[in-house]
Amino acid sequence: MSATHEIRIAGFGGQGVILAGMVIGRAAAIFDGKHVTLTQSFGPEARGSAASVDLIVSPEPVLYPYLTRLDVLVAMSEEAYTRFVPELHPGGTLLFEQDLVNFQANRPDIHAFGIPATRLAEELGRKFILNLVMVGFVTGVTGIVPADAVRKSIADSVPKGTESLNTAAFDKGLEYALSQKLAAIHQ
């Protein structure tokens, strides 16, 4: 049985941060049989304001729904990186959008991995699917939720007619993680 994981996905409105968290949470709870809590935070503006989603994924019931030991941070913007990297627990994992985050290797106590998620999404013809590229990257690097569970969650979470595009974005991020030999560091 795997350990409990505390995950924060953060960026700005319009990047699909909340949907990314919901896909991972649904995959873990419904398709992988884990216990999950999800809390979200976003600014009053529809686009451009700060947005984040916190997940706790555990093999046991979650008794407290808020993060106490952030061990995976997914930073999809510079503001998210700057604001939340200090909260990342030593030994934790930072995954970041390398074209939007000016990563500073000043935390030797964490594992950091970058992906050009926006560029990879643009290669598929839609910049807005960078969130699912990032979900694929998270899946490949952390191994917290199996890829098949995430694919099922995507099919249930995205608008009808966009399932294949969103699954392709997920696969692109997953392949990037696997090609970089970054897979399953939290196993």
C-alpha positions as CSV (number, residue, x, y, z in Angstrom):
1,M,0.0,0.0,0.0
2,S,1.3,3.4,-0.9
3,A,1.7,6.4,1.4
4,T,-0.4,9.5,1.7
5,H,0.4,12.2,-0.7
6,E,-0.3,15.9,-0.4
7,I,-0.4,17.7,-3.7
8,R,-0.9,21.4,-4.7
9,I,-1.5,22.4,-8.3
10,A,-1.2,26.1,-8.7
11,G,-1.2,28.6,-11.5
12,F,-3.6,31.3,-12.8
13,G,-7.2,31.3,-13.9
14,G,-7.6,30.0,-17.5
15,Q,-4.9,27.3,-17.2
16,G,-7.3,24.7,-16.1
17,V,-5.8,24.2,-12.6
18,I,-9.0,23.2,-11.0
19,L,-9.9,20.7,-13.7
20,A,-6.3,19.2,-13.4
21,G,-6.9,18.6,-9.7
22,M,-10.4,17.2,-10.3
23,V,-9.0,14.7,-12.9
24,I,-6.3,13.5,-10.5
25,G,-8.7,13.3,-7.6
26,R,-11.4,11.4,-9.5
27,A,-8.8,9.0,-10.9
28,A,-7.5,8.2,-7.4
29,A,-10.9,8.0,-5.7
30,I,-13.1,6.4,-8.3
31,F,-10.7,4.4,-10.5
32,D,-7.9,3.5,-8.1
33,G,-9.9,3.0,-4.8
34,K,-8.0,5.6,-2.8
35,H,-9.4,8.2,-0.4
36,V,-9.2,11.8,-1.6
37,T,-9.9,15.3,-0.4
38,L,-9.9,18.3,-2.7
39,T,-10.0,22.0,-1.8
40,Q,-9.8,24.8,-4.3
41,S,-8.9,28.5,-4.2
42,F,-9.2,31.1,-6.9
43,G,-9.5,34.8,-7.3
44,P,-12.7,36.7,-8.3
45,E,-11.5,37.2,-11.9
46,A,-12.3,34.5,-14.4
47,R,-8.9,34.6,-16.0
48,G,-5.5,35.7,-14.9
49,S,-6.0,35.6,-11.1
50,A,-4.3,33.1,-8.8
51,A,-5.8,29.6,-8.7
52,S,-4.9,26.5,-6.8
53,V,-6.2,23.1,-5.9
54,D,-5.0,21.0,-3.0
55,L,-5.4,17.2,-2.9
56,I,-4.7,14.6,-0.3
57,V,-4.6,11.1,-1.8
58,S,-4.4,8.3,0.7
59,P,-4.9,4.5,1.1
60,E,-6.7,5.3,4.4
61,P,-9.6,7.7,5.2
62,V,-8.5,11.3,5.3
63,L,-9.5,12.8,8.6
64,Y,-8.2,16.4,8.0
65,P,-8.9,17.9,4.5
66,Y,-6.2,20.5,4.5
67,L,-2.5,20.2,3.6
68,T,-0.1,19.9,6.5
69,R,2.9,18.5,4.7
70,L,3.1,19.6,1.0
71,D,5.1,16.9,-0.8
72,V,4.2,17.5,-4.4
73,L,3.9,21.0,-5.9
74,V,2.8,21.6,-9.5
75,A,3.7,25.2,-10.4
76,M,2.1,26.3,-13.6
77,S,3.0,30.0,-13.2
78,E,5.8,32.1,-11.8
79,E,3.5,33.5,-9.1
80,A,2.5,30.0,-8.0
81,Y,6.1,28.9,-7.9
82,T,7.3,31.9,-5.9
83,R,4.4,31.7,-3.5
84,F,4.3,28.0,-2.8
85,V,7.8,26.6,-3.2
86,P,8.7,27.7,0.4
87,E,5.9,25.4,1.7
88,L,7.3,22.3,-0.1
89,H,8.5,19.9,2.4
90,P,12.2,18.8,2.3
91,G,12.4,15.7,0.1
92,G,9.3,16.9,-1.8
93,T,8.8,17.1,-5.5
94,L,8.4,20.3,-7.6
95,L,7.0,19.9,-11.1
96,F,6.9,23.1,-13.1
97,E,6.0,24.6,-16.5
98,Q,9.5,25.4,-17.6
99,D,8.5,28.2,-20.0
100,L,6.5,30.1,-17.4
101,V,8.5,29.5,-14.3
102,N,12.0,30.9,-13.7
103,F,13.2,28.0,-11.7
104,Q,16.0,28.7,-9.2
105,A,17.9,25.7,-8.0
106,N,18.1,27.1,-4.5
107,R,16.4,24.2,-2.7
108,P,18.8,21.2,-2.9
109,D,16.4,19.4,-0.5
110,I,13.7,18.9,-3.2
111,H,13.4,17.1,-6.5
112,A,12.6,19.4,-9.3
113,F,11.4,18.5,-12.8
114,G,10.4,20.9,-15.6
115,I,8.2,20.4,-18.7
116,P,7.4,22.7,-21.6
117,A,3.7,21.9,-21.1
118,T,2.4,24.9,-23.0
119,R,4.6,24.2,-26.0
120,L,3.6,20.5,-26.0
121,A,-0.1,21.6,-25.9
122,E,0.4,23.9,-28.8
123,E,1.9,21.0,-30.8
124,L,-1.5,19.3,-30.4
125,G,-3.1,22.5,-31.7
126,R,-4.6,23.8,-28.5
127,K,-2.7,25.8,-25.9
128,F,-5.5,25.5,-23.3
129,I,-4.9,21.7,-22.9
130,L,-1.6,22.4,-21.1
131,N,-3.3,21.3,-17.8
132,L,-3.8,17.8,-19.2
133,V,-0.2,17.7,-20.4
134,M,0.8,18.6,-16.9
135,V,-1.5,15.9,-15.4
136,G,0.3,13.4,-17.7
137,F,3.6,14.7,-16.4
138,V,2.5,14.4,-12.8
139,T,1.3,10.9,-13.4
140,G,4.6,9.8,-15.0
141,V,6.9,11.4,-12.5
142,T,5.1,10.6,-9.2
143,G,3.2,7.4,-9.9
144,I,0.6,8.4,-7.3
145,V,-2.3,7.3,-9.6
146,P,-2.0,4.8,-12.4
147,A,-2.2,6.1,-16.0
148,D,-5.2,4.0,-16.9
149,A,-7.2,5.4,-13.9
150,V,-6.3,9.0,-15.1
151,R,-7.4,8.2,-18.7
152,K,-10.8,7.0,-17.4
153,S,-11.1,10.1,-15.2
154,I,-10.4,12.3,-18.2
155,A,-13.2,10.7,-20.2
156,D,-15.6,11.4,-17.3
157,S,-14.3,15.0,-16.6
158,V,-13.9,16.8,-19.9
159,P,-16.7,18.1,-22.2
160,K,-18.1,15.5,-24.6
161,G,-16.4,15.5,-27.9
162,T,-13.0,16.6,-26.4
163,E,-12.1,13.3,-24.8
164,S,-9.6,12.3,-27.5
165,L,-7.8,15.7,-27.6
166,N,-7.5,15.8,-23.8
167,T,-6.3,12.2,-23.6
168,A,-3.7,13.0,-26.3
169,A,-2.5,15.9,-24.1
170,F,-2.3,13.6,-21.1
171,D,-0.3,11.0,-23.1
172,K,2.0,13.8,-24.3
173,G,2.9,14.8,-20.7
174,L,3.2,11.1,-19.6
175,E,5.5,10.3,-22.5
176,Y,7.6,13.4,-21.7
177,A,8.1,12.2,-18.1
178,L,8.9,8.6,-19.2
179,S,11.3,9.8,-22.0
180,Q,13.1,11.9,-19.4
181,K,13.4,8.8,-17.2
182,L,11.6,10.7,-14.4
183,A,9.0,8.0,-13.7
184,A,7.6,7.1,-10.3
185,I,10.0,8.7,-7.9
186,H,7.4,8.4,-5.1
187,Q,6.8,4.7,-5.5
